[in-house]
Amino acid sequence: MEKITFGNTQGLKLRGVFQKGTNDKLIIMCHGFRSNRSSRGRFDRFAKRFQNLGYHVMRFDFGGCGESEDRPLSLEAEVSDLTAAIDYAVSKGFTDIALYGHSLGARVCLESYQPTYIKTMILTGAGTGPVTYDWPEEFTSFQLEELKETGYLKQPVQDPYREEIVISKQMLVDFEQVNQERLLSSIQCPVLIVHGDQGEEEILLPLTQKGIKWLPSSSQLTVIEGAPHSFEGYLDHVEKAAIDWLHKHF
């Protein structure tokens, strides 16, 4: 496993890891909201499995997360980060790339799609349309007052590289502001979307069921019964679905 550093168009240093495979294909993995490139160990597991199958794997921390340089979180900024990651991969000679995104990372994959290089996507717990969250359930009254006064709030995180992340007001708005038809109909490659049916997935799954008609006909929705948004306890099912998809479409 090799540590890597690359910059986005704003000059922010993004840090990640590269795992060398044996074929000419690369999988770029994108973590979710308030997470990092390990994704609570899920991405460590999946990346090692993908590498053992011969794929090169690249994982990185979005700006303001993990080991990357500090920056408030927003959708636009994370799209810039993934675009930079794709550019970095292309500069290293990769032209066949698959994107793997979880939760917010899945939305970022969709927003960052490049038909020249992206051959397929695997998205888990994806927000494929507008989602309205009850933020007072997620953040304290102090944090929400801080957000109101400054446009940002600070969130403590359990992360080996940082104690907190900074979330912009725009990031919370970004979850709600998306034209699902425009977003999904722009995708030209086959997409696998994996959902559970418990917790947050009860909100996200119906959005995908509504919107999958705008994805290429070769796309697929897989529902893992009983699985929560984290897919904890169901990682074997996710891994199998992902590997089967890669064998067929990548």
VENVENRA-V948790 format. One record per pair of residues at least 6 apart in sequence whose C-alpha atoms are under 8 Angstrom apart, sorted by the first residue. I is the first residue (numbers start at 0). J is the second residue. Records with the same first field share a line. If there is no record, write none. Layout:
BEGIN
I = J  J
END
This chain:
BEGIN
0 = 16  17  18  19
1 = 16  17  18
2 = 14  15  16  17
3 = 14  15  16  17
4 = 12  13  14  15
5 = 12  13  14  83  84  87
6 = 12  13  83
7 = 13  79  80  82  83  84
8 = 79  83
11 = 62  68
12 = 62  67  68
13 = 59  60  61  62  66  67  68  80
14 = 59  60  66  67
15 = 36  57  58  59  60  66  67
16 = 57  58  59
17 = 55  56  57  58
18 = 46  50  55  56  57
19 = 50  54  55  56
20 = 50  51  52  53  54  55  56
21 = 53  54  55
22 = 53  54  55
23 = 54  55  93  95
24 = 54  55  93  94  95  96  97
25 = 54  55  56  57  93  95  96  97
26 = 54  55  56  57  96  97  98  99
27 = 56  57  58  96  97  98  99
28 = 36  42  56  57  58  59  98  99  100
29 = 36  58  59  60  81  98  99  100  101  104  105  107  108
30 = 36  37  38  60  61  100  101  102  103  104
31 = 38  100  101  102  103  104  105
32 = 102  103  104
33 = 64  156  164
34 = 64  65
35 = 59  60  61  64  65  158
36 = 42  58  59  60  65
37 = 43
41 = 234
45 = 238
46 = 56
49 = 55  56  242
50 = 56
60 = 66  67
61 = 67  77  80  81
62 = 68  69  70  71  72  76  77  80
63 = 69  70  71  72  164  165
64 = 161  164
65 = 158  159  160  161
66 = 160  161
70 = 165
71 = 151  164  165  166  167
72 = 164  165  166  167  170
73 = 166  167  169  170  173
74 = 107  170  173
77 = 107
78 = 107  108  110  111
79 = 111
81 = 107  108  111
82 = 111
88 = 94
94 = 115  116
95 = 116  117  118
96 = 116  117  118  119
97 = 117  118  119  120  121  249
98 = 108  117  119  120  121
99 = 105  108  120  121  122
100 = 106  107  108  120  121  122  123  125
101 = 122  123  124  125
102 = 122  123  124  125  126
103 = 125  126
104 = 125
105 = 122  123  124  125  126
106 = 125  126  127
108 = 120
109 = 182  183  186
110 = 182
112 = 186
114 = 186  187  188
117 = 188
118 = 188  189  248  249
119 = 188  189  190  248  249
120 = 188  189  190  191
121 = 190  191  192  193  241
122 = 190  191  192  193
123 = 192  193  194
124 = 192  193  194  195  200  203  204  228  229
125 = 192  193  194  203  207
126 = 174  203  206  207
127 = 179  183  203  206  207  210
128 = 175  177  178  179  206  207  210
129 = 174  175  176  177  178  179
130 = 174  175  202  203
131 = 174  175
135 = 143
142 = 152  153
143 = 152
145 = 151  152
146 = 152  167  168
150 = 167  168
151 = 165  166  167  168
152 = 165  166  167  168
153 = 163  164  165  166
154 = 163  164  165  166
155 = 162  163  164
156 = 162  163  164
179 = 210
180 = 210  213
183 = 210  211  213  214
184 = 213  214  215
185 = 214
186 = 214  215
187 = 214  215
188 = 215
189 = 214  215  216  217  218  219  248
190 = 214  215  217  218  219
191 = 218  219  220  221  241  244
192 = 219  220  221
193 = 220  221  222  223  237
194 = 200  203  204  220  221  222  223  226  228
195 = 201  204  222  223  224  225  226  227  228  230
196 = 204  222  223  224  225  226  227
197 = 225  226  227  228
198 = 227  228
199 = 227  228
200 = 227  228
207 = 220
208 = 220
211 = 218  219  220
221 = 240
223 = 233  236
226 = 232  233
230 = 237
END
